[in-house]
Every structure is written in C-alpha cells, then in structure tokens.
C-alpha cells in the first residue's frame, strides 16, 4: 500500500532487511570481460556511478556485505567506480518526491513500484531500453512485474524484489482447531469453514482478520477484488470499476463471515498494527498478507517462524503485488546506464549472487527460506532461485510450499492510480459491512463509486 506506507513500508523495508545481502564467496563468478557494456573491461573508459540504498551503518553486517560486493564487482570491472549512497529508509516519503522532481536522485536510484509510473510519465527516469539486455536474466522476469517499469514498450528500470499477496495462517491454531496445517484453504468457502473452527476454540480467538480503517480497508478491498478477477479502476485510469458482481462478492463474503459465521470477532476497524499484534500473539487464525508479514511477526512481534504458514491467494485470478527496484536518473550518460545495469545484474538479478547469495546468508546466521523477492516466477531462473533457497534454508520451507506452488503463475496487479484517496473512500464500505449488520452493499458501492469518479476526474 502506500499511505499505510506504514503497512507497505514495513513490508518492503522489512523484506529489504532480509534480502539485501551480498556477493560472492560461494557464487559462481562471471567472465571478467564487460562485453555487455561494450569492449573489454581493461579498455573501457573510466566511469563513476552513484547508487542508492546502501545499507546503513546501523546494520553493520549488511553494510559489510554490500561493501564486499562492491569491491568484488569493481575487481571484475576496473573501469567502474561505485559511489554508494547510504540511505535509510531507502525511500523516505518526506524527501523522495522533492528529490525526484529536482533531479537530485542518484544515477541509479531506488523506489517502490507504486512510484515508478509517475516518475516515468514525468520524465524523471531514463529510458534504458537500448541497454536492458545487459541483465542476463531479463527474459525470465515475470511480465506482470516488468510492467511496472514499462511504458509504450520502453523499459525504464528493473525490479529488485517483489511480493504477491497470499494467505498467512497460524499453523498452531489450525492444529488446535482440528485442521490440517499442511493443507491450507484454497477457496473462500474453505477459509470460512476454517475460520469458524478457529473461533470456536474459545473467547479471544478470531478465525479471520481484516483491515477496515486508516486506508488499509480500501487496500485490502483492492486485494480481494483483484483475486476475484475484478478491478478498482478501469483500463483508462479515469473511471471506477468496482461496483460490480466481484466488488459485491468481496463485501458480501466479509459480511457473512462477520455476522452469520461470527468468525471475525466483535471488535473491528483494524489497521496494520492491530492485525500484526493479534497474529503475533497467536489469537488470530488467518489474514491476507505477503511473505514479509511473517518476517514482521518474527522480528517485531517475537513470534516463531515455524508457527506460521503461507498459502496462495484463494481462487485467485490475479493478486495485488508490489515491490521495489531501481531506475536511472535522466541526467545519467549512456556509459553510466551501462555500468549501472552491470551492477544491478551482478547484485540484484542473479540467483546465487549478491542479494541472493543464500549460502552466505546462512553462514552469517540469517533467516533463509521465506518465498519472497522472486521476480522470475516459475521460469527457469525462478526455479534456480527456489532450489538455492531450499538448499540453504534455515526455515521450514514446507510451511510455505502452498504459496510457492500456488502463486508462481498468478498474475500480479499493481495498485490503482490515486491509490491513497481511493483506499480512504473504500474504507467506508469495508468498515460498514463489518460494523453494521444492516449495511446496504449496493448503496455503499454506489456512493463510493461516485466519490472515486470525482477523484479520478480531478486528477485527469
């Protein structure tokens, strides 16, 4: 999400904490010639590139890994000097837009998927199409992920990592409720049944949790309608598209779970921290979420990795996704773009190397095994990444197998334009069906549709 940049910020920044790792003691090294950039490394003219998102000094292990990777990369490409820029958070919402508009970004700068299209259309990111084949795994990147960096067939950046929303569930509560934790729900009907059994464990137990305030309700409405094959905004980006059978099904399902099944608890108007607290305390059975939710539960809620499972989004025709990556300053020279792409190929987009050197992560005591940041899906490169992750895993990867197998081929859809204003509007129907038994779904959607059309009209 974005406003609840608290939510997405945590998802993405926490994911960064796991996966901004390092290079090559165990990785296979490439040939020393920089032929993709043209000519031999020794003959190439010197070039310096500034690169954003160096881990901060407050994270010395990741900082050392980055610096080691830079040194190893520069040894392979002596004509390239990387000027690392320390930034935490890498995307500071207080300064990001101003720096972008002022052309003050690094030559190779970091950003969230949700900000990419805006930057491209404003002329704040360089067209790198002519040089993109420097990325050796480019052809295997999931097209729905690359869509974030593509306008009119031209490429303006590359992903560092991504996520797809799935179903996070508490394996311990499944067992206590007589459910099989190794066979998580695949349909909304199965989720409803599981939620009822978990709620029946006694006072304080909640089968299924959902957001409905602080823009998080609209964010999760978007997730759910995408899963059912619907949309929030039409293809033109100028008209609301959620007052449909798919939108009604999202709200009716929640209303039924809340009032007919009594499986969502009596307290509502939850935001990010509320669900994380309840999941971390072992009182909530299931929520929609990405792999980084489990990292949040472990790192900040003191929960155990092994207590949680992850499944694919139920009956998904698409899933809300997001992530982060790198673009290039329009002021960057062709030589700087080529050098930057060589670095990103080395550090960001090669299984077994850079951020995906799982052997080194394991050796230094990091958690390895969560199914995050696989931008290649079920392609050969994606499969290689999964094999390396499994080989070096320090976590019970079988707990996440349903997500890996079920999510690989589900198309990723990004957030709608004007997302925070739209999410705020959609909080209302979400909160209404969860707090009022007599909530009129048709009326709620019609009123929200009118308001969203107003927002989109002003924006265009």
SEVEX-825055 format. One record per residue: residue in one letter; x, y, z of N, C-alpha, C in turn. Coordinates in steps of 0.05 Angstrom, whole numbers, plus 32768, in hexadecimal, padded with zeros to 4 digits. Last residue first. Layout:
AXYZXYZXYZ;...
This chain:
X7F6C81157EEF7F7181167ED27F6D81317EC5;X7F5E81207F237F7A81197F1D7F80811A7EFF;X7F2881297F207F39813F7F277F5681397F20;X7F1880F47F137F12810A7F017F2481227F07;X7F2680D77F407F3380D27F277F2F80E87F12;X7F0380ED7F667F2080EF7F6A7F2E80EB7F50;X7ED180DF7F4F7ED880FB7F547EF680FF7F57;X7ED480A87F517ED380B57F377ED980D37F39;X7ED180A27F887EEA809B7F7A7EEA80A87F5E;X7E9C80B37F927EB280C17F9E7ECD80BB7F8F;X7E7F808C7F767E7C80A87F6F7E9480B87F7A;X7E8F805D7F917E9580617F747E93807E7F6C;X7E7A80647FC37E9780647FC07E9E80697FA3;X7E43805F7FB67E4D80787FC27E6C807A7FBF;X7E42802B7FA47E3A80407F927E45805B7F9C;X7E52800E7FD17E63800E7FB97E5C80257FA6;X7E2780197FF47E4380207FFB7E5580217FE3;X7DFC80047FD87DFD80207FDD7E1980297FE4;X7E097FCD7FD87E047FDB7FBF7E077FF97FC3;X7E0B7FC280107E237FC07FFF7E207FCF7FE5;X7DF77FDC80497DEC7FD8802E7E047FD9801A;X7DF97FC0808A7E077FCF80757DFD7FC88059;X7DE57FA980B77DD27FB180A37DDF7FC1808C;X7E107FA280D87E047F8A80CD7DF07F9080B7;X7E4A7FC580D97E2D7FC880D87E207FB080CA;X7E7F7FB980D77E767FC580EF7E577FC880F0;X7E8C7FA480A67E977F9780BD7E8D7FA280D8;X7E767FC580817E6C7FA980817E777F9A809A;X7E937FF5808D7E767FF380907E6D7FD68093;X7EC87FED807F7EC17FF0809B7EA37FEC80A0;X7EC17FE980467ECD7FD480567EC67FD58073;X7EAA801B80387E9A800280357EA67FEB8044;X7ED7803C804B7EBC803F80557EAB80258050;X7F07803280307F05802A804D7EE8802A8056;X7F01804A80007EF8802E80027EFA8023801E;X7F18807C800B7EFB807A80047EF1805D8008;X7F4D806C80137F3E807A80287F2080788023;X7F5A80587FE17F5980467FF87F498052800F;X7F5980887FC37F4680737FBD7F44805F7FD5;X7F8480A37FD97F6A80AF7FDA7F54809A7FD5;X7FAD807E7FCD7FA680847FE97F8B80917FEC;X7FAE80797F947FA780627FA57F9F806A7FC1;X7FB180907F627FA4809F7F787F9D808C7F8F;X7FAB80517F3E7FB4806D7F417FA5807B7F57;X7FAE80117F637FA280247F507FAF80407F52;X7FE77FE47F687FD27FF57F747FC780087F5F;X7FEF7FAD7F397FF97FC37F4A7FE17FD37F55;X7FED7F677F367FE17F807F2F7FE97F957F43;X80077F2B7F1D800A7F407F317FFD7F5A7F26;X7FEB7EEB7F107FF47F057F077FF47F1A7F1D;X80057EAF7F287FEF7EC27F2B7FF97EDE7F22;X802E7E8B7F2780227E927F0D800A7EA57F10;X803E7E877F5D80517E8B7F4880457E967F2F;X801A7E797F85801C7E957F7D802D7E9A7F65;X801B7E427F9180027E4E7F8880057E6A7F7D;X804F7E377FA180437E287F8B802B7E367F80;X80577E5C7FCB806A7E5A7FB5805C7E4D7F9C;X802B7E507FED802E7E6A7FE180407E697FC8;X80367E1C7FFC801D7E227FEF801D7E3D7FE1;X80677E20801680667E137FFC804C7E1A7FED;X80727E328047806B7E47803480677E3B8018;X80817E088066806A7E18807080617E2D805B;X80AE7DF5804E80957DE78048807D7DF68052;X80D77E13806380CC7E1C804A80B27E0D8043;X80E77E25809E80D87E0F809480CA7E16807A;X81297E458097810D7E45809F80FE7E2D8093;X81587E46807F81597E43809C813D7E4380A8;X816C7E2E803F81577E388051815E7E33806F;X818B7E21801581987E30802B81847E398040;X81697E067FF281827DFA7FFA818E7E078013;X81417E2D7FEA813B7E147FF881547E078003;X815E7E537FCD81517E5A7FE6814B7E417FF7;X816B7E357FA081807E407FB181757E477FCC;X81377E2C7F8B81497E157F93815F7E1F7FA6;X81267E5F7F8081187E507F9581297E387F9E;X81497E6E7F5781497E7D7F70813C7E6C7F86;X81397E497F3081557E487F3B81567E577F55;X81067E5B7F2681097E417F3281257E3E7F3D;X81117E8D7F0F81027E8C7F2881067E717F36;X812A7E7C7EE081397E8B7EF4812C7E8B7F0F;X80FF7E607EC781187E527ECF81287E617EE3;X80C27E7B7EE880D57E787ED280EE7E687EDA;X809D7E897F0D80A17E6C7F0980B47E677EF1;X80B87EC67F2380A27EB37F2380AA7E977F1F;X80DE7EED7F2580DE7EDC7F0D80C87EC87F0D;X80E37F077F5480D77F177F3E80D47F067F25;X80DD7EF87F9280E37EE87F7980D57EF67F62;X80D57F0F7FC480E77F1B7FB180EF7F0A7F9A;X80CA7ED67FF180C77EF27FE880DB7EF97FD2;X80BF7EA6801380BC7EA87FF580B77EC47FEB;X80F27E9A804380D87EA7803C80D67EAB801E;X81267E88804781117E75804180F67E81803B;X81517E9B807B814F7E95805E81387E82805A;X81687EC880A881517EB780A2814F7EB48084;X81AF7EC780B481967ED480AC81817EBF80A8;X81E37EB680C381CD7EB480D681B37EC180CE;X820A7EB4809E820B7ECA80B181F37ECB80C3;X81FD7E88807F82167E87808F82177E9E80A4;X81CF7E9B806681CD7E85807981E67E84808B;X81E57EC1804581D17EC9805981CF7EB3806E;X82057EA1802582127EB4803781FE7EBD804D;X81DE7E85800A81F27E76801981FF7E89802D;X81C07EAB7FEE81B47E9F800681C97E8F8017;X81C67EDE7FCE81DB7ECC7FD781D27EBF7FF1;X81A57F057FBA819B7EEA7FBA81B17ED67FC1;X81BF7F357FB881A97F327FCC819F7F167FCE;X81F67F157F9D81EB7F2E7FA781D67F297FBC;X81E07ED47F8581F37EE97F8781E67F027F92;X81B87EB07F7D81D27EA67F8881E77EBB7F8C;X819B7ECF7F4481997EBB7F5A81B47EB17F62;X819F7F117F3681AC7EF87F2F81A97EE57F47;X81917F487F3F81817F367F2E818F7F1D7F24;X81B17F687F6081947F677F6581867F507F56;X81E87F677F5381E07F687F6F81C27F617F73;X81EE7F617F1A82007F537F2D81F37F517F49;X81C87F827F0581C97F667EFD81D97F567F11;X81D77FB27F1D81BE7FA67F2481BC7F897F1C;X82097FBA7F0282087FB77F1F81EE7FA97F28;X81F77FBF7ECD820A7FA97ED4820A7FA47EF2;X81D97FEC7ED381CB7FD37ECD81DE7FBB7ED2;X820180127EDC81ED800D7EF081DE7FF37EEC;X821C80117EAB822A80097EC4821680027EDA;X81F380257E8A81FE800B7E85820C80007E9E;X81EC80587EA281D680457EA181E080297E9D;X821F806E7E988216806A7EB481FE80567EB5;X821E80717E61823280617E6E822B805B7E8B;X81F380947E5781F180787E4E820680667E5C;X81ED80BC7E9481F780B77E7981F2809A7E71;X81B680D77EB981CB80C27EB681D380BF7E99;X818A80F77EBC81A381047EB681BA80F07EB2;X816080D67ECC816180DE7EB0817B80EC7EA8;X817580A17EF6817280BE7EF3817380C67ED6;X815380637EF4816B80737EEE816480907EEB;X813B80357F26813980447F0E815280557F0A;X812E7FF87F498140800E7F428139801B7F27;X80FE7FE27F7A81127FDE7F6681227FF77F60;X80C87FBE7F9980DA7FD47F9680EF7FCE7F81;X80827FAF7F9F809E7FA97FA380AF7FC27FA0;X80457F8B7F9680557FA37F9680727F9B7F9A;X80027F757F89801F7F717F8E802D7F8C7F8E;X7FC67F527F8B7FD47F6C7F8F7FF17F667F95;X7FBA7F207F5A7FBF7F287F767FCD7F437F77;X7F897EFB7F357FA07F0E7F377FA47F147F54;X7F697ED37F417F6C7ED97F247F837EED7F20;X7F6A7EA57F767F747EBE7F6A7F757EBE7F4C;X7F567E857F9F7F477E877F867F507E9F7F75;X7F7B7EA77FD27F657E947FCB7F587E9A7FB0;X7FC07EAD7FCB7FA77EBB7FCD7F917EA87FC3;X7FE67E777FE87FDF7E897FD27FC47E977FD7;X7FFF7E79802C7FF17E6C80167FEC7E818000;X80297E6D806280227E80804D80167E708035;X802C7E6780A9802D7E5C808E80247E72807B;X804E7E6980E8803E7E7580D380427E6780B8;X80717E57810D80557E57811580427E6080FE;X80A57E5D80FD80987E4380F8807B7E428100;X80B37E90810E80AE7E8B80F2809E7E7280ED;X80937EAA814880A57E96813C809E7E92811F;X80917EEF815D80847ED6815780997EC38149;X809F7F23816A80AB7F0E8179809D7EF38175;X80917F4D814C807C7F43815E80857F2B816E;X80BC7F5A812C80B17F6F813C809B7F66814F;X80CD7F2A811280E07F3F811B80D57F52812F;X809E7F0B810980B67F00811780C77F178123;X807B7F2D80EF80727F1F8107808A7F148117;X809B7F3E80C480927F5180D7808A7F4380F1;X809F7F0D80A980B77F1A80B380B07F2E80C9;X806A7F07809B80767EF480AD80907EFE80B9;X80657F30807780557F31809080617F1E80A4;X80827F23804B808F7F34805E807E7F378078;X805F7F05802A80737EF7803B807F7F098050;X801E7F28803380357F1F8023804A7F118035;X7FD97F1980427FF37F26804680087F1A8035;X7F9C7F1180657FAA7F14804B7FC47F238050;X7F9C7EE6809E7F997F0080927FA47EFE8075;X7F867EB980D27F8D7EBE80B67F8A7EDC80B0;X7F817EB6810C7F887E9F80FC7F927EA580E0;X7F987ED581477F8A7ED8812D7F947EC2811A;X7FB97ECF81727F9C7ED081777F8B7ED1815D;X7FF07ED481757FE47EB981727FC67EB88176;X80087F04817580007EF981907FF37EDE818E;X800D7F0F814080257F0A814F801F7EFD816A;X7FD77F1A81337FE57F0381277FFD7EFB8138;X7FD07F4881527FC07F3181577FCC7F18814B;X7FF77F6B813B7FF87F6581587FE87F4C815E;X7FE77F6D810680017F63810C80037F5B812A;X7FB57F86810C7FB67F6A81037FD27F5E8109;X7FC77FB981207FB37FA8812F7FB57F8B8126;X7FE87FD080FA7FF47FC781147FE17FB48123;X7FC27FDB80CF7FDA7FC980CD7FE37FBE80E8;X7F807FDD80ED7F957FE680DB7FAD7FD380DC;X7F3A7FCF80F67F577FC880FA7F687FD680E5;X7F047FD380FF7F137FEB80F97F317FE780FD;X7EEC7FAA81367EF47FAE811A7F037FC88117;X7ED97F7681627EE77F90815E7EF07F928141;X7EC47F43815D7EB27F5981607EBF7F74815C;X7EDC7F11812D7EDD7F2081467EC97F388146;X7ED27EF381017EE57F0980FF7EE77F1A8118;X7EAA7ECE81027EC67EC481027EDB7EDA8100;X7E737ECC80FC7E7F7ED681157E9C7ECD8118;X7E557EBE80D07E687EAA80DB7E737EB280F7;X7E357EEC80CA7E297ED180C97E3B7EBD80D7;X7E587F1880D17E3E7F1780DF7E317EFC80DF;X7E8B7F0E80B87E897F1E80D17E6F7F1880DF;X7E817EF0808B7E947EE6809F7E917EF480BA;X7E5D7F1380717E547EF880797E677EED808F;X7E7F7F3E80667E677F4280777E5D7F278081;X7EA47F2680457EAC7F31805F7E947F348071;X7E827F1A80197E917F0580277E9A7F0E8043;X7E717F4C80097E5E7F3980147E6B7F238023;X7EA07F647FF77E937F6F800F7E7F7F5B801B;X7EAC7F437FCB7EC07F487FE07EB27F517FF9;X7E7E7F467FAC7E857F2D7FB87E9A7F307FCE;X7E807F7B7F9A7E6A7F737FAC7E717F597FBA;X7EAB7F777F777EAD7F887F8E7E987F817FA3;X7E967F537F517EAE7F4C7F607EB17F5D7F79;X7E6A7F6F7F3C7E667F567F4B7E7E7F4E7F5B;X7E7C7FB47F4A7E787F9D7F387E717F857F49;X7E9A7FE67F527E7D7FE27F587E737FCC7F45;X7ECD7FEF7F407EC97FDB7F557EAC7FD67F5D;X7EE380157F1F7EDA7FFC7F137ED47FE77F27;X7EE6805B7F107EE480467F237ED9802D7F16;X7F1080787EDE7EF580717EE77EF6805A7EFA;X7F42807F7ECA7F3280977ECD7F1680927ED9;X7F6280587EB87F6A80657ED07F59807D7ED7;X7F5580387E8E7F5D80547E887F6780627EA0;X7F4580097EA57F5F800A7E977F6880267E90;X7F26801B7EE57F27800F7ECB7F4280147EBD;X7F3480087F287F33801D7F157F3480117EF9;X7F307FD77F407F287FEE7F4F7F2380067F3C;X7F177F977F287F2A7FAE7F287F1F7FC47F39;X7F147F4E7F2C7F0A7F697F287F207F7E7F29;X7F257F1C7F3A7F257F237F1E7F1A7F3F7F18;X7F2A7F127F6F7F127F087F627F107F107F45;X7F597F2D7F7A7F597F107F7C7F407F047F6E;X7F487F627F777F5B7F577F637F5A7F397F63;X7F297F637FA57F1B7F657F8C7F2E7F5C7F75;X7F517F5E7FCD7F3C7F497FCA7F2E7F4B7FAF;X7F727F8B7FC77F7D7F707FC57F677F5B7FBF;X7F4B7FB37FCF7F597FB17FB67F657F957FB2;X7F407FAA80057F2B7FA77FF17F377FA37FD5;X7F727FB980197F6B7F9D80187F527F978008;X7F6F7FF180117F867FE180067F7E7FC48004;X7F427FFF802E7F42800180117F587FF28003;X7F587FF480617F407FE580577F3E7FE78039;X7F82801880677F887FFB80647F717FEB805A;X7F71804B80717F78804480557F7E80278051;X7F5E804880A67F78805380A07F83804D8085;X7F3C800780A67F3F802380AE7F5B802D80A6;X7F387FD080A17F217FE080997F247FFE80A0;X7F547F8E80997F577FAB809D7F3D7FB98095;X7F437F5080B97F437F6180A17F467F7F80AA;X7F4B7F0B80CC7F4C7F2880D17F4E7F3880B8;X7F2C7ED180E47F367EDF80CC7F357EFD80D2;X7F237EBC81187F297EAB81017F377EB980EA;X7F3A7ECB81577F2D7ED6813F7F367EC68127;X7F327EC3819C7F3C7EB881837F2C7EC3816B;X7F167ED881C77F307EE481C07F3C7EDA81A6;X7EF87E9B81DD7EFA7EB881DE7F157EC381D7;X7F057E6281B07EFE7E6F81C97F007E8D81C7;X7F057E4681817F187E3E81967F137E4B81B0;X7EE57E5A815A7ED87E48816E7EEB7E3F8184;X7F077E7281387EF87E83814A7EEB7E738160;X7F177E45811B7F2A7E53812C7F1C7E648140;X7EE77E3881017EF37E2581137F077E328126;X7EDF7E6680E17ECB7E5F80F57ED77E4B8109;X7F0C7E6380BF7F097E7980D27EF57E7380E8;X7F017E3680A17F187E3680B37F167E4C80C8;X7ED57E4980847ED27E3180967EE97E3080AA;X7EEC7E7480687ED57E78807A7ED37E61808E;X7F117E5980497F1A7E6D805C7F047E728071;X7EF07E3B80287F017E2D803B7F0C7E408050;X7ED97E66800B7EC87E54801B7ED87E458030;X7F057E7A7FF17EF97E8A80067EE67E798017;X7F387E467FE97F207E557FE07F167E667FF7;X7F617E2D80017F667E367FE67F4E7E467FDA;X7F7F7E2880427F687E2D80317F707E378015;X7FB77DF8804A7FA97E12804F7F927E16803B;X7FCF7DC580607FBC7DC8804A7FAB7DE1804F;X7FED7DC5808C7FFB7DC080737FE97DC1805A;X7FCB7DCA80B67FDB7DE180AF7FEB7DDE8095;X7F8B7DB480B87FA67DAB80AF7FB67DC380A7;X7F667DC180F57F6B7DC580D87F877DBB80D1;X7F5A7DC2812A7F557DA9811B7F587DAC80FD;X7F6A7DEE81457F4E7DEE813B7F477DD5812C;X7FA07DE5814D7F8E7DE581647F707DE3815C;X7FB27DEB81187FB47DD181267FA07DD0813D;X7FA87E2281117F9C7E0E80FF7F9B7DF2810D;X7FC87E3881377FAC7E3A813B7F9D7E268128;X7FFA7E2B81207FF37E21813B7FD57E22813F;X7FFA7E4880F17FFA7E2B80F07FF27E1F810A;X7FD97E7F80DC7FE67E7480F37FE47E5680F4;X7FE57E9B809A7FD57E8D80AE7FE67E8280C5;X7FDC7EC680647FED7EBF807A7FDC7EB28090;X7FD37EC280217FC57EBD803A7FD97EB5804F;X7FEF7EF57FF87FE47EDB7FFB7FD57ED98015;X80087F247FC97FF87F1F7FE17FEE7F027FE0;X804B7F257FB4802F7F207FAD80207F197FC6;X80837F507FAB80727F3E7FBC80577F3B7FAF;X80C77F597F9780AB7F5D7F95809C7F4B7FA8;X81057F7B7F8780F57F677F9480D87F6C7F91;X811A7F9B7F60812C7F8F7F73811E7F787F81;X810B7FA67F1A81037FA07F35811B7F957F46;X81227FDD7EF281217FC07EF781197FBC7F14;X810E800F7EC1811B80067ED981187FE87EDC;X80F5801B7E92810080327EA2810D80297EBC;X80E780097E5080EE80007E6B80FD80177E79;X80AF800D7E2480C980167E2C80CE80107E49;X807A80017E18808F7FEF7E0F80AB7FF77E16;X805E80297E33805F80297E16807680187E0B;X8084801D7E6B806F802F7E608073802F7E41;X80987FF77EA280957FF87E85807E800B7E7E;X809B7FE77ED680B17FF87ECC80AF7FFD7EAE;X80707FC77EE080737FDE7EF180887FF27EE6;X80787F9C7EBE80657FB07EB680677FC97EC7;X80987F797ED980A57F8C7EC780927FA27EBE;X806F7F5B7EF180817F6B7F01808F7F807EF0;X80577F437EC680467F547ED780567F647EEB;X80817F247EB280777F3B7EA380667F4E7EB4;X80B57F0F7EDA80987F0D7ED7808F7F267EC8;X80F27F057EBA80E37F147ECE80C67F137EC6;X810E7EEC7E9280FF7EDB7EA480EF7EEA7EB9;X812B7F127E7781167F047E6881047EF37E7A;X81527F227E9C813B7F347E9681247F247E89;X81817F0D7EAD81687EFE7EB4814F7F0D7EAC;X81A87F317E9F81A87F167E92818F7F067E98;X81A67F717E8D819B7F607EA281977F447E96;X81B27F867E5C81C87F827E6F81C07F6F7E86;X81857F937E43818D7F787E4081A77F727E50;X817D7FCA7E4981727FB87E5D817B7F9B7E5B;X818C7FF37E2981A27FE67E3881987FCF7E4A;X816080097E11817780017DFF818C7FF17E0E;X813F80177E3D813880007E2B81507FF67E1B;X813F803D7E638157802C7E62815380157E4E;X812E807E7E6D812780677E5C814180567E59;X813080987EB0813C80957E958131807C7E87;X810080BF7ED2810F80A67ED0811880A27EB3;X80DF80EA7ED080F380EA7EE5810380D07EE6;X80B380F57EB080CE80F87EA580E480F77EB9;X808380E87EC4808C81047ECA80A881097EBE;X807E80B47EB9806D80C67EAA807580E37EAE;X80A3809F7EDF80A7809B7EC2809880B17EB3;X808B80AC7F1080A680B67F0980AB80B57EEB;X805C808E7F0C805B80AB7F0F807580B87F07;X8070805A7F0A806280657EF3806080847EF5;X808980557F3F809880537F26808980617F0E;X807080527F6E8079806C7F668085806D7F4A;X8064801D7F78804E80307F768056804C7F6D;X809580037F7E808680007F65807180167F62;X80C480307F9E80AF801C7F9F80A1801A7F84;X810B80397F8F80F080427F9380DD802B7F94;X814E80537F85813C803F7F8F811F804A7F92;X817980637F4E816B80697F66815480557F6C;X81B380737F3481A3805A7F368193805D7F50;X81C280A77F3E81C2809D7F2281B180847F20;X819580C27F7081AE80B57F6781AC80AE7F4A;X816E80FF7F68817180E37F6E818D80D97F65;X816081327F5B8176812E7F6E817B81117F76;X813881487F3D814D813B7F2F816581357F41;X810C815C7F588123816E7F55813B81627F46;X80EA81317F5A80E281487F4A80FA815B7F44;X810781127F7F810181087F6480FB811F7F51;X810781317FAD8121812A7FA0811C81217F83;X80D081327FB680DE814B7FB180F981457FA3;X80C480FC7FBF80B8810A7FA980C781237FA2;X80E580F17FEF80E880E37FD580DD80F37FBE;X80DF8107802180F18114800E80F181097FF2;X80BA80E9803D80BC8106804380CC8115802E;X80C180B4803180A980C2802680AA80E0802A;X80FA8098801E80F080A9803380D980BA8028;X8111805E801080FD806F800480F0807F801B;X813480488033813D804E8018812A80608009;X8131806880748128805580618131805C8044;X8173806B80608160805A806E814B806C807B;X81AB8069803681918075803B817F8062804A;X81E88076801981DB806B803181C080798034;X81FF806A7FDB81F1807E7FEA81E180718000;X823C805B7FBC822580517FCA821980687FDB;X8256805F7F81825480727F97823A806B7FA7;X827D80337F5F826380377F6A826580497F82;X829F80367F2382A1803D7F3F828580417F49;X82B9800E7EEF82A180187EFC82A7801E7F1A;X82E57FF67EDA82DF80117ED082C7801E7EDE;X82E87FC37EEF82F97FD87EFB82F37FF47EF1;X82C27F957EFD82BE7FAB7EEA82CE7FC37EF4;X82D27F737F2482CB7F677F0A82C97F7D7EF5;X82DA7F987F4C82F17F887F4482EB7F7B7F29;X82A77FAA7F5382BA7FBC7F4882D47FAE7F3F;X82907F7C7F6C82877F857F52829B7F977F45;X82AC7F7B7F9D82AE7F657F8A82A57F6D7F6E;X829B7FAD7FB382B87FA77FAE82BB7F917F9A;X82647FA47FB7826E7FBA7FA6828C7FB57F9F;X82647F7A7FDB825A7F767FC082647F8B7FAD;X82787F93800882867F7D7FFD827E7F787FE0;X824E7FB7801182697FC1800A827A7FAB7FFE;X82247F93801D82227FA58006823E7FAE7FFE;X82397F7B804C82337F6B803482327F7C801B;X823C7FA7806E82547F9A806582507F89804C;X82057FB2807382177FC7806882317FBA805E;X81F37F85808C81EA7F8A807181FC7F9F8064;X820F7F8D80BD82137F7580AD820A7F798090;X81FF7FBF80D2821A7FBB80C9821E7FA280B8;X81D37FE980D281D07FCD80CB81EB7FC380C0;X81E1801C80D981D3800F80F081CE7FF280EA;X81F3802D80A98207802480BC81FB801680D4;X81C48014807781CF8028808981E3801C809C;X81CE7FFC803381C47FF8804F81D2800B8062;X81C180267FFC81D58018800B81CB80148028;X819C80427FDC8193802C7FED81A9801A7FF7;X81B780557F9B81A980597FB481A4803F7FC3;X81F480667F7D81DF80517F8081D280547F9B;X821880887F4B820D80897F6781F580767F68;X824E80747F24823180757F28822A80777F45;X828280847EF7827980837F13825B80857F14;X82AF80677EC9829580737ECE828E806F7EEB;X82E580647E9A82DB80657EB582C080727EB8;X82DC803E7E5D82E280587E6A82D780577E87;X82F67FFC7E5282E0800F7E5582E880287E64;X831E7FD87E53831F7FEC7E3E830A80027E42;X83127FB57E7C832B7FC37E7D832B7FDB7E6A;X82E27F9D7E6C82E27FAE7E8382FB7FC07E84;X82D77FA17E2582E27F957E3C82E27FA87E53;X82977FB37E0582B47FB27E0882BD7FA47E21;X825C7FBE7E25826B7FC67E0D82897FC57E12;X823F7FAA7E4C82417FC77E4B82517FD17E34;X82467F757E43822B7F7F7E40822B7F9E7E3F;X827C7F6D7E4E82747F6F7E3282587F797E2F;X82A37F707E7782897F7F7E78827E7F827E5C;X82C37F357E8D82BF7F497E7882A47F567E7A;X82C57F0C7EB282CE7F277EBA82CA7F3C7EA4;X828A7EE47EBA82A37EEA7EAC82AB7F077EB1;X82717EDF7EFE826E7EE27EE1828A7EE67ED5;X82747EAD7F31827C7EC77F2782797EC87F09;X82467E907F5B82557E8C7F43825B7EA77F37;X824B7E9C7FA2823D7E9E7F8882517E997F71;X82637E9D7FD2825A7E837FC9824E7E847FAD;X82717ED27FD582857EBD7FDD827D7EA27FD3;X824F7EFD7FBC825C7EE87FB1826F7ED67FBC;X82267F297FD882307F1C7FC1823C7F017FC7;X81EC7F32800282047F387FF5820D7F247FE1;X81AE7F52801081C57F44801981DB7F468004;X81767F65801C818C7F74801281A57F66801D;X814F7F448035815B7F3B801C81707F4D8010;X813C7F54806781437F38806381557F34804A;X81357F8A806081467F818076814E7F648072;X81107F8B8038812B7F938032813F7F898047;X80E47F7C805480EE7F698041810A7F708039;X80DE7FAB807180E57F93807F80F07F7E806C;X80D17FCD804780EA7FD2805580F27FB98065;X80A07FB5803780B77FB6802480D17FBA8033;X807F7FB5806480827F9D8054809C7F9E8044;X80847FEA8076808E7FD4808680937FBB8075;X806C8003804A80878009805280937FF48062;X803A7FEE804C804B7FE5803680687FEC803D;X802B8004807F80287FE88078803B7FE08063;X803A8039807C8042802A80938041800C808C;X8022804A8055803D8044804D804880368065;X7FEE804D80537FF8803C806780118035805A;X7FFD805D80217FFB806E80387FFF805E8050;X8008802E8002801A8044800280148055801A;X80117FE98000800080008000801180188000;
